[in-house]
Amino acid sequence: MRFSELPKHWQRIFELEWISLCEGSKAIAAVITDDEENIISEGRNMTGEHNIPNPAAAHAETEAIRALDTEKYPNKWGYTLHAGLEPCVMCMGTLVMGGIRRVEIAARDDFGGAMKLIDMFEFSKNKGIQVTWLDDERGDMQRAFQTLRELYVGTDEEKLGRMMKDFSVYNKSGVDAAVRLWESGILTDPRKFSAEEIFDRLADIMKGKEYDNN
């Protein structure tokens, strides 16, 4: 899959993730679309940025739901939240309380993901939230973007190894592609690249093409 072949809202998710990576935050993003797949709200992880009061709570899904203008877009039960990574406990609770009833997710997260909790409580179970898990290809790309971010900031080799092992549970192909792209030596400055360039380079590697530093 090439970047240009993605639906516009998924292109925007990876664009936001690359912005987050460049700003020192985690490469995770989410958008909300209406029933015609128009983007009506978006959010990206900002946990590595300090221009907001409490960056630790600035998770992508929570930011997207918080930013949804319900006066302009009142039909919140009919909208879809598209998430690069399975929402955590905070973000799962926010979508339940925020009225979102359809969720589309690229990558599973056994470590921090909390979508299984929806069915554990009568309150959230009765909301009738529909969850769609996407193809491995998009999940692999999500984990590849996350892996690149960790390679940029990772100074603790033991912690980095644990994270990459976690990312590889479902999406080892994406993790391996990110490592190979990193080892090519071309990513010294992430701001020199667009999300589309990185996406397509990673896609090539997943298909067996290697990159050197040219």
ZIZI-V875485 format. One line per field, one symbol per residue. phi: phi as a letter, one per 30 degrees, with the letter a starting at -180 (. if undefined). A space follows every 50 residues. Layout:
phi: ???
//
This chain:
phi: .cedddeeddededddddddedcjcddbbabcbddciddcaaabdbdccb cbebddcdceddddddddddddbddddccbccbdbeddedddddddddjd bbbbbdbdbddbdbdddeddbeeddddidccccddedddededddddedd ddcdccdddeddddddddecbdedddddddddddidcdbdddcceddded ddddddcjcccccc
//
